[in-house]
Amino acid sequence: MRKKLAKKQNQSTGEMKKLVGIPVSPGVASGKALVLHSEDFRSIPKEKVGAGQIPQEIARFEDALTRTRADILGIRKKLSEEIGREHSDIFMAHLLVLEDRSLIEDVITTIKEKRVNAEYAFSIVIQKYFHAFSQIDDEYLKERVSDIRDIARRVIENLIGKEKSPLANLTEKVVVIAHDLSPSDTAMMDKEKVIAFATDIGGPTSHTAIMARSMEIPAVVGLDHVSQDVQTGDSIIIDGNHGTVILHPDAKALSAYAHEEQRFIELTSELDKLRNLPAVTTDDHPIELAANIEFPEEIPSVLAHGATGIGLYRTEYFYMNRTDLPTEEEQYDAYRTVAAKMKPFSVVIRSLDLGGDKFLSSLEVPHEMNPFLGWRAIRFCLARVDIFKTQLRAVLRASVHGNLKAMYPMISNLTELRRANEILEECKKELKKEKKPFNPNLPVGAMIEIPSAALTSDALAKEVDFFSIGTNDLIQYALAVDRVNEKIAYLYEPTHPAILRLIQEVIINGHKNKIWVGTCGEMSGDPGIAVLLMGLGIDQISTSPLLLPKIKKAIRLVPFELAKEVATKALKFSTGTEVQKFLRTKLTRFLKELMTEGI
């Protein structure tokens, strides 16, 4: 009898399958899938209408736009109340689509000339927009197709009277599976009911990835065809720590991942014991643990996860998905809020890092063959001094409300650094003349993420108050590896000897000039590598708030003398693989479950 039941179960659930995507929000969850099938705009039925019906169809279309606008404003209000205005401003892009006169006129013209129903006319016009965006050779802008698809889906729903997203009225816990999750879908998620999600497309810079991290929902994206492989009701496991998705898990996998889920919960719950304890080794060597954030609303998470500062406040998201530039007052209010809430802990505000994969919709940024090597970050700021000064003035004014520090991204030479500091001094003179208070001794640092900066860090260190090593880009530039290109992902090695030597060089030169050196890349989110960095002499580790408990626990489990020994030996290896193997062999005894391999 047992054998028959097992056979029947396998037929109904299918064979177990493992998919690997991009982990964008940590955690592990298992449950029943809810598949959201994306709207196929090519399948909207075409209906011929008579000349006398054309005004009625146009009126239906305009009414759908009005109702869709009301829907979006309602979602925006809800999101603003729950997790903050910056997140709700994502929907400004949606509203812009609804007000695009060329799109509206195209639809009305199509209704008139082709004499077709409004939903069909809208579907063929919007497909032209999809096609135009798909031809753009830029990952960030390609991700914005989701904004257009989201608003298009809502217009169609209002035209045909279709029921709204099932995410708004869930009655049980589910794992959401979709081709793509729109910002409004994510905004409507009930955190108590949606325990994880996985999508075919997307990347770490997508709105949904940012929201997932903010809402602390495990998420994996970039899975290619997970929405086709899964049916609603299927059993599924999402591992947001390693980017793994298990379809139709068998008893062994369910047991293994239940253990992994429990292990993650236990590690996270360690904060209850560690939150108010210092990040200090067993032989009393201290390390400052800070957090990386995008939005002021993340501060409760920062404090709840035991950080003693913000090592990287990314400000470019303030500028995106809007039709205008943020004013000095808007920025001042945001920076002041962060400074006051984190006081007395320090907050490092990185100046605008646009370009690469992040662009302003309100500026004409030229298309570049190699945007990561082009007009971005400090290069953009030095070219657009008006935008740069607005931000620096806001930072300076906010500095009287807490322990703020400023940091310039992508410094490649001393000339750039000096010019940036000259502009900062101009801002100080202006504020002094205007009798607006600011901290005249605002600490200023350089982000070391280009090999040329690392190799000339002895010169740079003489003219800044601190260094912060941006390992994400340092690895990308030093190893010539596009970190979002899955075909060469295997070459992206944080433990590559070249990376370790560059980091060592920066730390040595920083300390020679009596300035502190931190790291703010994803590299330091690995417990073994964090110990290695500590052994190299790093003063501050800044990473995602959700990863801090694991790093703090690792620091408190090892003696500093061991960390130095590990760093000395690691620098002698010839390959990154050798370093990784050595770290596992040397540190597993101390870090135990912290270094357990992914399943």
RODREN-696776 format. One line per field, with one value per residue (C-alpha): residue number from 1; x, y, z. Coordinates in pm, 1 decimal, padded with zeros to 6 digits. Layout:
BEGIN
nr <- [NUM  ...] $
xx <- [X  ...] $
yy <- [Y  ...] $
zz <- [Z  ...] $
***
This chain:
BEGIN
nr <- [1  2  3  4  5  6  7  8  9  10  11  12  13  14  15  16  17  18  19  20  21  22  23  24  25  26  27  28  29  30  31  32  33  34  35  36  37  38  39  40  41  42  43  44  45  46  47  48  49  50  51  52  53  54  55  56  57  58  59  60  61  62  63  64  65  66  67  68  69  70  71  72  73  74  75  76  77  78  79  80  81  82  83  84  85  86  87  88  89  90  91  92  93  94  95  96  97  98  99  100  101  102  103  104  105  106  107  108  109  110  111  112  113  114  115  116  117  118  119  120  121  122  123  124  125  126  127  128  129  130  131  132  133  134  135  136  137  138  139  140  141  142  143  144  145  146  147  148  149  150  151  152  153  154  155  156  157  158  159  160  161  162  163  164  165  166  167  168  169  170  171  172  173  174  175  176  177  178  179  180  181  182  183  184  185  186  187  188  189  190  191  192  193  194  195  196  197  198  199  200  201  202  203  204  205  206  207  208  209  210  211  212  213  214  215  216  217  218  219  220  221  222  223  224  225  226  227  228  229  230  231  232  233  234  235  236  237  238  239  240  241  242  243  244  245  246  247  248  249  250  251  252  253  254  255  256  257  258  259  260  261  262  263  264  265  266  267  268  269  270  271  272  273  274  275  276  277  278  279  280  281  282  283  284  285  286  287  288  289  290  291  292  293  294  295  296  297  298  299  300  301  302  303  304  305  306  307  308  309  310  311  312  313  314  315  316  317  318  319  320  321  322  323  324  325  326  327  328  329  330  331  332  333  334  335  336  337  338  339  340  341  342  343  344  345  346  347  348  349  350  351  352  353  354  355  356  357  358  359  360  361  362  363  364  365  366  367  368  369  370  371  372  373  374  375  376  377  378  379  380  381  382  383  384  385  386  387  388  389  390  391  392  393  394  395  396  397  398  399  400  401  402  403  404  405  406  407  408  409  410  411  412  413  414  415  416  417  418  419  420  421  422  423  424  425  426  427  428  429  430  431  432  433  434  435  436  437  438  439  440  441  442  443  444  445  446  447  448  449  450  451  452  453  454  455  456  457  458  459  460  461  462  463  464  465  466  467  468  469  470  471  472  473  474  475  476  477  478  479  480  481  482  483  484  485  486  487  488  489  490  491  492  493  494  495  496  497  498  499  500  501  502  503  504  505  506  507  508  509  510  511  512  513  514  515  516  517  518  519  520  521  522  523  524  525  526  527  528  529  530  531  532  533  534  535  536  537  538  539  540  541  542  543  544  545  546  547  548  549  550  551  552  553  554  555  556  557  558  559  560  561  562  563  564  565  566  567  568  569  570  571  572  573  574  575  576  577  578  579  580  581  582  583  584  585  586  587  588  589  590  591  592  593  594  595  596  597  598  599] $
xx <- [00000.0  00282.6  00455.1  00135.8  00088.3  00448.0  00411.7  00090.9  00254.9  00549.4  00313.1  00118.5  00413.1  00661.3  01031.8  01245.7  01429.9  01690.6  01715.1  01985.0  01921.0  02028.0  01979.1  01843.1  01697.0  01825.5  01632.6  01484.5  01116.1  00915.1  00546.4  00283.3  00329.6  00097.2  00176.5  00093.3  00068.3  00181.6  -00062.3  -00014.8  -00104.8  -00099.5  -00399.0  -00644.3  -00942.5  -00993.6  -01346.2  -01466.0  -01675.9  -01905.0  -01845.2  -02112.5  -01937.4  -01599.0  -01680.4  -01795.4  -01468.6  -01261.2  -01464.3  -01406.8  -01032.9  -01020.6  -01230.0  -00987.3  -00697.3  -00878.3  -00954.0  -00599.0  -00462.2  -00685.8  -00557.2  -00193.8  -00248.7  -00417.6  -00124.4  00120.9  -00056.6  -00064.6  00303.8  00402.3  00225.8  00376.8  00739.2  00804.2  00773.5  01092.4  00944.1  00608.9  00778.5  00850.6  00496.6  00572.6  00695.2  00355.8  00170.6  00394.4  00290.3  -00076.5  -00010.1  00198.4  00010.8  00180.7  00065.9  -00287.5  -00315.3  -00177.5  -00448.9  -00727.2  -00599.4  -00587.8  -00947.4  -01060.3  -00862.4  -00882.5  -01229.9  -01139.7  -01225.6  -01029.5  -00848.0  -00720.5  -00607.5  -00426.4  -00261.1  -00106.9  00017.1  00172.1  00353.0  00547.1  00669.5  00774.8  00966.3  01140.3  01260.1  01373.9  01613.5  01791.7  02134.1  02115.7  02014.7  01865.8  01647.5  01542.0  01420.7  01193.1  00983.7  00822.5  00686.8  00520.5  00392.0  00246.2  00056.6  -00052.3  -00190.7  -00390.6  -00534.6  -00642.3  -00796.6  -00998.7  -01108.9  -01230.4  -01340.4  -01094.0  -01040.7  -00737.3  -00419.3  -00479.7  -00197.4  -00430.4  -00669.5  -00463.6  -00608.9  -00307.2  00071.0  00217.6  00539.2  00472.0  00606.4  00593.5  00766.2  00822.7  00676.7  00573.4  00638.7  00267.3  00241.4  00522.7  00370.5  00040.8  00199.8  00084.7  00411.5  00234.3  00099.5  00373.2  00669.8  00898.3  00901.7  01087.5  01080.8  01203.4  01373.1  01509.2  01829.9  01962.5  01882.9  01516.6  01249.6  01113.2  01456.4  01498.4  01149.7  01204.1  01512.0  01329.2  01037.2  01278.7  01112.5  01343.6  01367.7  01546.4  01525.9  01673.7  01552.9  01462.5  01146.6  01041.0  00692.3  00647.5  00783.8  00560.4  00184.0  -00021.8  -00027.7  00308.5  00549.4  00855.6  01157.6  01318.1  01674.6  01745.2  02087.5  02232.7  01991.3  01853.0  01496.2  01384.6  01073.5  00878.2  01120.4  01132.5  01129.4  01508.0  01522.5  01234.1  01413.5  01746.7  01597.8  01384.1  01713.5  01860.0  01554.1  01577.7  01950.2  01886.3  01617.4  01849.4  02134.1  01904.9  01764.6  02119.0  02067.1  01853.8  02171.2  02428.4  02249.9  02391.9  02725.0  03030.9  03181.0  03502.4  03726.9  03795.4  04120.4  03946.2  04018.3  03723.6  03571.6  03302.0  03000.2  02793.3  02511.5  02451.5  02118.3  01925.2  01638.4  01588.4  01306.9  01567.7  01706.1  01485.4  01626.1  01979.5  01942.4  01750.0  02031.6  02298.9  02480.5  02673.8  02662.4  02582.3  02892.6  02723.2  02412.4  02346.7  02179.2  02122.7  01785.5  01667.1  01710.7  01550.9  01195.1  01098.8  01059.4  01257.7  01574.3  01545.8  01578.4  01826.8  01544.6  01422.6  01771.5  01838.1  01522.1  01621.8  01982.7  01878.4  01633.4  01902.0  02157.8  01917.7  01787.0  02136.7  02291.2  02548.5  02647.1  02813.7  02652.2  02863.4  02669.7  02802.1  02760.3  02561.5  02674.4  02473.8  02579.2  02682.3  02349.2  02168.3  02031.0  01819.2  01498.7  01504.8  01848.2  01974.1  02253.4  02434.8  02433.7  02772.6  02925.9  03082.0  02872.1  03060.8  03377.3  03214.5  03049.2  02942.0  02976.5  03232.8  03292.6  02926.7  02927.3  03234.9  03074.1  02737.9  02858.8  02508.9  02368.4  02674.1  02662.4  02293.4  02367.9  02681.1  02497.3  02221.4  02476.6  02659.8  02339.1  02227.4  02566.5  02468.7  02198.4  02424.4  02751.3  02764.5  03052.8  03069.1  03228.5  03309.6  03257.5  03480.9  03781.5  04055.8  04316.1  04423.7  04301.6  03940.6  03964.7  04107.4  03843.3  03563.9  03704.8  03729.9  03357.7  03284.0  03475.4  03276.0  02956.8  03086.7  03158.5  02809.4  02639.3  02850.2  02754.0  02387.3  02427.8  02304.9  02458.9  02683.0  02975.8  03287.7  03493.2  03270.1  03486.7  03539.2  03641.6  03721.1  03567.2  03843.3  03691.5  03930.5  04274.0  04441.0  04302.4  04421.1  04769.5  04795.7  04621.3  04939.8  04882.8  04504.6  04529.0  04701.8  04393.9  04098.8  03976.2  03896.8  03884.2  03594.9  03679.9  03393.6  03477.3  03193.8  03346.8  03707.4  03669.3  03489.9  03755.7  04061.8  03954.3  03782.7  03463.2  03115.5  02953.5  02604.8  02710.7  02609.2  02834.9  03151.0  03020.7  03271.4  03553.2  03413.7  03640.5  03650.3  03940.2  04153.1  04511.9  04506.5  04204.3  04357.0  04683.0  04501.0  04299.1  04615.0  04782.8  04492.3  04482.1  04858.9  04859.3  04552.5  04699.1  05037.1  04852.1  04646.4  04307.0  04060.0  03976.4  03644.8  03488.0  03131.5  03092.5  02911.9  03243.9  03244.6  02904.1  03079.8  03190.7  03518.0  03613.8  03512.7  03766.1  04026.6  03957.4  03986.1  04323.8  04435.5  04362.8  04024.1  03864.6  03501.5  03285.3  02964.7  02716.4  02343.3  02167.4  02038.8  02395.4  02529.4  02429.8  02633.1  02937.0  02919.1  02897.7  03200.4  03405.7  03317.5  03416.6  03778.1  04093.4  04249.3  04583.1  04420.8  04270.7  04615.4  04764.6  04486.4  04545.8  04924.0  04887.3  04603.0  04823.7  05073.2  04830.5  04828.2  04455.1  04126.3  04013.0  04312.8  04226.5  03864.8  03970.6  04219.5  03959.8  03719.5  03984.3  04123.3  03804.5  03529.8  03635.8  03576.1  03280.7  03099.3  02753.1  02836.7  03047.6  02818.6  02796.9  02474.5  02260.7] $
yy <- [00000.0  00238.7  00180.2  00261.0  00585.1  00687.6  00622.3  00823.3  01110.5  01123.3  01132.9  01424.6  01631.7  01559.6  01494.4  01706.5  01979.2  02232.8  02578.1  02834.5  03207.0  03533.2  03563.1  03912.8  03877.4  03628.0  03362.8  03019.3  02931.3  02632.4  02607.7  02594.2  02793.6  03063.4  03124.5  03465.2  03430.6  03746.0  03917.8  03824.2  04145.3  03969.4  03756.6  04044.4  03972.3  04202.9  04329.9  04550.9  04849.8  05068.4  05438.5  05523.8  05318.4  05492.7  05772.9  05505.5  05309.9  05625.8  05706.4  05351.0  05393.7  05730.8  05595.3  05302.1  05548.2  05742.0  05428.1  05299.7  05629.4  05598.8  05242.2  05353.8  05651.9  05418.4  05175.7  05465.3  05600.5  05256.9  05196.9  05544.2  05485.3  05139.4  05162.3  05521.1  05776.8  05680.5  05338.1  05487.0  05724.0  05417.1  05460.9  05803.6  05613.8  05442.8  05772.0  05913.2  05632.4  05714.1  06077.8  06011.6  06207.8  06030.5  05691.9  05815.7  05976.2  05660.9  05450.3  05694.0  05714.4  05332.9  05307.8  05561.5  05438.9  05063.0  05076.9  04830.3  04789.8  04996.9  04706.0  04569.4  04915.7  04967.9  04624.1  04677.2  05028.0  04917.7  04632.9  04894.1  05036.7  04689.2  04635.7  04973.6  04906.3  04552.5  04696.6  04916.4  04778.0  04866.7  04632.7  04897.3  05046.5  04699.5  04633.8  04937.5  04737.2  04591.0  04937.0  04964.9  04606.1  04668.2  04979.5  04819.5  04518.2  04745.7  04943.7  04618.0  04491.0  04809.3  04789.6  04430.6  04431.5  04160.8  04080.5  04252.1  04074.8  03774.3  03898.9  04151.6  03895.1  03593.9  03355.6  03125.9  03138.6  03104.7  03124.0  03361.0  03256.8  03488.2  03578.8  03915.5  04085.3  04442.2  04706.5  04729.5  04350.8  04358.3  04657.2  04475.7  04163.7  04066.5  03991.0  03745.0  03549.5  03581.8  03397.5  03414.4  03471.7  03369.1  03516.8  03432.1  03767.7  04053.5  04152.6  04296.9  04653.7  04588.8  04758.1  04425.5  04311.6  04631.0  04595.6  04228.0  04314.9  04596.4  04365.2  04081.6  03829.9  03559.3  03606.2  03458.2  03614.5  03547.1  03185.3  03194.2  02978.7  02899.7  03039.0  02776.1  02486.4  02546.3  02519.1  02673.1  02435.6  02273.5  02227.7  02453.5  02570.4  02914.0  02958.2  03329.9  03279.7  03082.5  03165.0  02811.4  02700.0  02337.2  02227.0  01924.4  01856.7  01499.4  01406.7  01425.3  01775.9  01897.0  01770.0  01922.2  02262.3  02256.2  02225.9  02508.8  02725.4  02655.1  02727.0  03063.2  03146.6  03051.4  03258.0  03557.2  03515.2  03538.2  03915.0  03895.9  03797.9  03987.9  04313.0  04509.7  04327.5  04467.8  04311.4  04208.7  03903.0  03657.0  03843.6  04183.6  04326.3  04548.3  04581.1  04831.3  04666.4  04897.8  04856.1  04948.3  05117.2  05276.9  05437.3  05607.6  05360.8  05085.1  05232.5  05019.7  04711.5  04849.3  04896.5  04572.9  04376.5  04516.7  04769.1  05051.1  05280.0  05310.8  05250.4  05319.1  05527.0  05496.6  05818.4  05761.7  05592.9  05933.6  06057.7  05774.9  05710.8  06076.3  06351.7  06614.5  06640.2  06623.9  06965.9  07061.8  07071.9  06721.1  06581.0  06777.9  06634.8  06277.2  06309.4  06490.3  06209.5  05943.7  06142.8  06205.7  05848.4  05696.6  05943.5  05898.6  05633.9  05755.2  05763.9  05763.2  05929.2  05835.9  06113.4  06047.3  05728.5  05747.0  05578.9  05217.9  05046.2  05341.6  05632.7  05940.4  05951.1  06330.5  06376.4  06318.7  06070.3  05966.9  05599.7  05442.2  05119.7  05055.0  05243.9  05098.2  05252.3  05573.9  05892.7  05786.4  05853.2  06125.0  06187.8  06275.6  06492.1  06689.2  06751.7  06850.9  07069.1  07214.5  06872.6  06787.2  07112.4  07069.8  06736.0  06849.6  07150.4  06919.4  06685.3  06973.1  07120.3  06780.5  06725.1  06935.4  06681.8  06381.4  06209.2  06240.9  06167.4  06224.3  05989.2  06022.0  05713.4  05588.4  05807.1  05710.8  05981.1  06264.0  06535.3  06414.4  06402.6  06753.4  06895.9  06731.6  06879.0  07222.3  07207.2  07100.2  07404.2  07629.3  07490.6  07564.7  07926.3  07964.8  07825.0  08038.9  08348.6  08243.8  08187.7  07828.9  07598.9  07306.1  07107.6  07277.6  06969.2  06718.8  06404.9  06320.5  05986.0  05824.0  05502.7  05273.3  05065.3  05121.5  04954.8  05289.4  05428.6  05125.7  05148.3  05521.8  05503.3  05631.5  05969.5  05971.8  05889.9  06221.0  06417.4  06227.8  06124.1  05762.5  05498.3  05266.2  04978.8  04908.7  04546.1  04486.3  04719.9  04663.4  04295.4  04382.9  04626.8  04437.7  04104.6  04250.7  04065.6  04206.6  04114.0  04089.1  03865.6  03509.9  03361.7  03470.4  03466.8  03193.3  03448.5  03681.8  03576.4  03785.0  03570.8  03615.9  03694.3  04022.1  04141.4  04046.8  04224.4  04540.6  04543.9  04492.2  04783.2  05015.8  04918.5  04961.0  05304.4  05417.1  05320.7  05477.3  05804.9  05749.0  05712.5  05428.1  05185.4  05008.2  04779.0  04815.6  04547.0  04213.7  04035.6  04109.8  03942.9  03604.1  03504.3  03342.8  03638.2  03879.7  03710.5  03732.6  04105.9  04155.9  03981.1  04216.2  04504.3  04635.8  04872.6  04865.5  04609.3  04737.8  04504.8  04430.0  04457.5  04101.7  03965.1  04146.5  03885.6  03619.5  03847.3  03962.8  03605.1  03509.1  03796.4  03701.9  03336.9  03386.6  03539.1  03829.0  03648.9  03366.2  03616.9  03768.3  03423.7  03340.2  03664.5  03612.3  03260.5  03351.3  03611.6  03338.7  03132.2  03153.4  03114.0  03222.3  02859.5  02776.8  03066.4  02951.6  02596.4  02720.2  02941.1  02650.1  02416.4  02669.1  02833.0  02569.2  02449.6  02800.1  02915.8  02581.0  02621.9  02970.8  02816.8  02526.1  02476.9  02554.0  02244.7] $
zz <- [00000.0  00090.9  -00247.3  -00439.1  -00246.8  -00309.4  -00681.5  -00698.2  -00509.4  -00751.2  -01049.7  -00905.1  -00790.0  -01070.3  -01036.3  -00809.4  -00996.5  -00886.1  -01044.7  -00976.4  -01011.3  -00851.6  -00474.2  -00404.9  -00055.5  00205.2  00393.0  00327.2  00288.1  00170.5  00087.4  -00183.4  -00501.7  -00628.7  -00995.6  -01138.9  -01513.7  -01687.6  -01916.9  -02282.8  -02459.3  -02795.6  -02698.7  -02645.1  -02874.5  -03171.3  -03220.7  -03502.7  -03398.7  -03602.1  -03665.2  -03410.1  -03141.0  -03172.1  -02920.7  -02674.6  -02712.2  -02662.8  -02352.7  -02221.4  -02273.2  -02096.8  -01810.0  -01773.9  -01752.2  -01480.1  -01277.1  -01322.1  -01197.3  -00889.2  -00836.0  -00850.6  -00620.6  -00371.8  -00378.4  -00353.0  -00046.0  00118.5  00052.8  00171.1  00502.2  00550.3  00438.3  00335.9  00064.4  -00123.1  -00196.4  -00295.2  -00540.2  -00752.7  -00885.1  -01030.6  -01338.3  -01364.4  -01347.3  -01619.8  -01855.5  -01789.0  -01879.0  -02190.1  -02455.0  -02745.7  -02612.7  -02546.6  -02890.3  -03055.6  -02892.5  -02983.4  -03342.9  -03363.4  -03240.3  -03499.3  -03799.3  -03744.2  -03587.4  -03314.4  -02947.3  -02696.0  -02524.5  -02856.7  -02971.0  -02642.4  -02658.8  -03003.5  -02915.0  -02584.4  -02759.4  -02957.0  -02624.9  -02507.7  -02830.3  -02807.4  -02451.1  -02537.3  -02796.2  -02540.6  -02451.6  -02084.7  -01804.5  -01575.5  -01847.9  -01960.5  -01607.3  -01642.0  -01890.8  -01579.6  -01496.5  -01838.1  -01825.4  -01481.5  -01580.0  -01910.9  -01726.9  -01497.5  -01787.8  -01957.7  -01632.8  -01599.2  -01962.6  -01947.3  -01583.8  -01484.4  -01116.0  -00962.9  -00847.8  -00620.0  -00396.2  -00235.8  -00086.5  00019.4  00277.6  00325.1  00309.6  -00039.6  -00238.5  -00528.3  -00870.0  -01171.9  -01495.4  -01334.5  -01030.1  -01085.9  -00820.2  -00747.0  -00709.9  -00457.1  -00280.3  -00234.5  -00084.9  00261.6  00439.2  00667.4  00370.6  00104.9  00248.9  -00057.8  -00430.7  -00743.5  -01094.1  -01443.6  -01493.4  -01284.9  -01114.0  -00789.1  -00900.3  -00979.7  -00770.1  -00652.6  -00531.6  -00330.7  -00184.8  -00101.5  00102.3  00273.2  00359.2  00448.3  00214.5  00067.3  -00307.9  -00608.5  -00956.2  -01301.3  -01312.7  -01686.4  -01688.6  -01331.1  -01402.7  -01675.6  -01470.1  -01167.8  -01121.8  -00845.0  -00551.1  -00626.3  -00338.1  -00369.9  -00170.5  -00207.3  -00080.5  -00093.7  00062.8  -00227.9  -00513.7  -00528.2  -00600.7  -00552.2  -00743.2  -00620.2  -00332.8  -00206.9  00160.7  00185.3  00033.7  00249.6  00556.3  00451.4  00374.1  00686.4  00870.3  00658.8  00727.6  01098.6  01091.2  00926.8  01183.2  01466.6  01327.1  01287.3  01636.7  01774.1  01751.5  02060.7  02242.5  02035.3  01948.7  02238.9  02251.3  02072.9  01761.5  01932.8  01897.4  02177.5  02249.1  02262.2  01916.6  01809.5  01460.9  01373.4  01210.8  00993.3  00742.5  00378.2  00305.8  00019.4  00210.7  00549.8  00623.8  00659.9  00983.2  01215.1  01042.1  01075.1  01450.3  01500.8  01337.7  01565.8  01345.2  01509.7  01210.8  00841.1  00632.8  00300.7  00238.0  -00135.4  -00242.6  -00615.1  -00559.3  -00438.1  -00794.7  -00987.5  -01112.3  -01104.8  -01361.1  -01173.9  -00969.3  -00588.6  -00431.2  -00163.2  00092.7  00002.7  00039.1  00356.1  00515.6  00425.7  00541.0  00858.4  00939.1  00898.6  01099.1  01386.1  01402.7  01396.2  01643.0  01798.9  01541.1  01223.6  00879.2  00562.6  00280.7  -00061.2  -00313.1  -00625.9  -00803.4  -01124.6  -01446.2  -01500.5  -01431.6  -01271.1  -01472.7  -01419.0  -01618.4  -01595.4  -01757.6  -02107.7  -02036.8  -02354.5  -02451.0  -02390.7  -02515.5  -02173.6  -01916.3  -01618.0  -01760.3  -01868.9  -01747.1  -01400.3  -01027.0  -00943.3  -01314.1  -01359.3  -01046.0  -01151.2  -01490.6  -01340.9  -01055.6  -01012.3  -00917.7  -00709.1  -00510.4  -00433.7  -00273.7  -00089.0  00056.1  00180.8  00341.5  00507.4  00649.0  00778.8  00944.2  01247.2  01335.5  01383.1  01302.8  00924.7  00689.5  00312.2  00059.8  -00309.6  -00533.0  -00813.8  -00740.7  -00987.3  -00928.0  -00700.1  -00939.5  -00909.2  -00532.1  -00507.6  -00741.4  -00539.6  -00220.7  -00383.9  -00466.2  -00108.7  00019.7  -00215.8  -00062.3  00287.0  00190.4  00041.8  00353.1  00581.4  00380.6  00399.6  00775.3  00749.8  01012.6  00912.1  01046.3  00903.9  00988.4  00807.0  00757.7  00391.6  00246.8  -00085.1  -00208.6  -00332.6  -00611.3  -00902.7  -00914.5  -00989.9  -00664.3  -00468.5  -00617.8  -00543.1  -00207.8  -00040.6  -00212.1  -00170.6  00200.6  00268.0  00158.1  00308.5  00652.5  00563.8  00291.4  00214.8  -00018.7  -00259.0  -00329.8  -00579.6  -00836.5  -00729.2  -00817.5  -01141.5  -01257.5  -01133.6  -01284.7  -01594.3  -01504.9  -01567.0  -01236.6  -01389.2  -01680.5  -01593.0  -01862.9  -01681.4  -01326.3  -01242.9  -01289.1  -01022.9  -00735.3  -00415.1  -00289.0  -00601.9  -00489.8  -00686.7  -00487.4  -00153.3  -00239.6  -00350.5  -00027.7  00176.2  -00005.0  00072.3  00441.0  00483.8  00317.7  00509.5  00844.8  00759.6  00719.8  01036.9  00868.0  00916.3  00636.6  00586.2  00329.1  00200.0  -00065.8  -00066.3  -00018.7  00353.7  00396.7  00399.8  00753.4  00644.3  00424.0  00700.7  00931.0  00653.7  00609.2  00983.0  00973.5  00694.9  00932.0  00818.8  01072.6  00961.5  00782.5  00625.6  00457.7  00427.7  00767.3  00730.9  00711.4  01016.8  01280.8  01104.0  01071.2  01432.7  01552.7  01339.9  01481.0  01837.5  01782.8  01670.2  01822.6  01632.4  01629.7  01431.7  01186.2  01125.7  01073.8  00824.9  00632.3  00618.1  00477.9  00241.0  00071.4  -00024.3  -00234.1  -00612.7  -00681.2  -00530.7  -00510.4  -00292.2  -00062.4  -00031.8  00046.8  00305.4  00477.0  00503.7  00639.1  00887.0  01011.7  01008.9  01355.8  01491.3  01283.8  01274.4  01117.1  00986.6  00710.0  00622.3  00246.7  00061.3  00001.1] $
***
